[in-house]
């Protein structure tokens, strides 16, 4: 099976940038680089096996096909939807974030 390409929406790119900025501002450069590596691994996993993620948040939010996958070693979840030709990452949120509010804020 060939992995699907992964595309991040603008909101997901902002989420990742905010997380990296936080780690860098805290002087945790190694953590920022570790987060990048962990995100790449998470994206690779969902690209190879898009049905692997939990549907729980999608059901709660009423978004068909929305799944989540944890970022190993970090308190973040990748929210994504499998499309016929791509895995689309909608958000990358901290596990303590109010998910419904974060999704209401999306443009």
C-alpha positions in Angstrom: 0.0 0.0 0.0 1.3 3.4 -1.0 1.1 6.1 1.7 -1.2 9.0 0.9 0.3 12.5 0.8 -0.3 14.6 3.9 -1.4 18.2 3.6 -1.8 20.5 6.5 -4.5 23.1 6.5 -3.6 26.7 7.5 -5.0 26.2 11.0 -2.8 23.1 11.6 0.2 25.0 10.4 -0.6 27.8 12.9 -1.0 25.2 15.6 2.4 23.7 14.9 4.0 27.1 14.7 2.5 28.1 18.0 3.7 25.0 19.7 7.3 25.3 18.3 7.3 29.0 19.3 6.3 28.1 22.8 9.1 25.5 23.2 11.7 27.9 21.7 10.5 30.8 23.9 10.9 28.5 26.9 14.5 27.7 25.9 13.6 24.2 25.0 15.2 24.0 21.6 15.7 20.2 21.9 12.0 19.7 22.6 11.1 21.8 19.6 13.2 19.7 17.4 11.8 16.6 19.0 8.3 17.8 18.3 9.1 18.2 14.7 10.4 14.6 14.5 7.4 13.3 16.4 5.0 15.1 14.1 6.7 13.7 11.1 6.4 10.2 12.5 2.7 10.8 13.3 2.0 12.1 9.8 3.8 9.1 8.3 1.7 6.8 10.4 -1.6 8.3 9.3 -0.4 8.5 5.7 0.3 4.8 5.7 -2.8 3.8 7.8 -5.4 6.5 7.7 -8.1 4.4 9.4 -5.9 4.0 12.5 -7.0 7.1 14.3 -9.8 7.4 16.9 -13.2 8.7 15.6 -14.3 9.9 19.0 -13.8 13.6 18.5 -15.3 13.4 15.0 -18.4 11.9 16.5 -18.6 14.5 19.3 -18.1 17.4 16.8 -20.3 15.9 14.1 -17.5 16.0 11.5 -17.7 12.9 9.3 -14.4 11.2 8.9 -12.5 13.3 11.5 -9.9 11.1 13.3 -7.2 11.8 15.8 -3.8 10.3 16.3 -1.4 11.1 19.3 2.0 12.6 18.8 4.3 10.2 20.6 6.2 11.7 23.5 4.3 15.0 23.3 0.9 16.1 24.6 -0.6 16.8 21.2 -3.2 15.2 19.0 -3.3 15.3 15.2 -6.8 15.8 13.8 -7.2 14.7 10.3 -9.6 13.5 7.6 -8.8 11.0 4.9 -9.7 12.2 1.4 -9.5 10.0 -1.8 -6.1 11.5 -2.7 -4.7 13.0 0.5 -4.7 12.9 4.3 -5.7 16.4 5.3 -4.5 17.5 8.7 -7.1 20.0 10.2 -5.5 20.8 13.6 -2.7 19.8 15.9 -3.9 20.5 19.4 -2.6 20.2 22.9 -4.5 17.4 24.8 -5.7 19.9 27.4 -7.1 22.2 24.7 -10.9 22.7 24.6 -11.4 20.8 21.3 -14.9 22.1 20.5 -13.9 25.7 21.0 -10.7 25.2 18.9 -12.8 23.8 16.1 -15.3 26.7 16.4 -12.4 29.1 16.0 -11.3 27.5 12.7 -11.8 29.5 9.5 
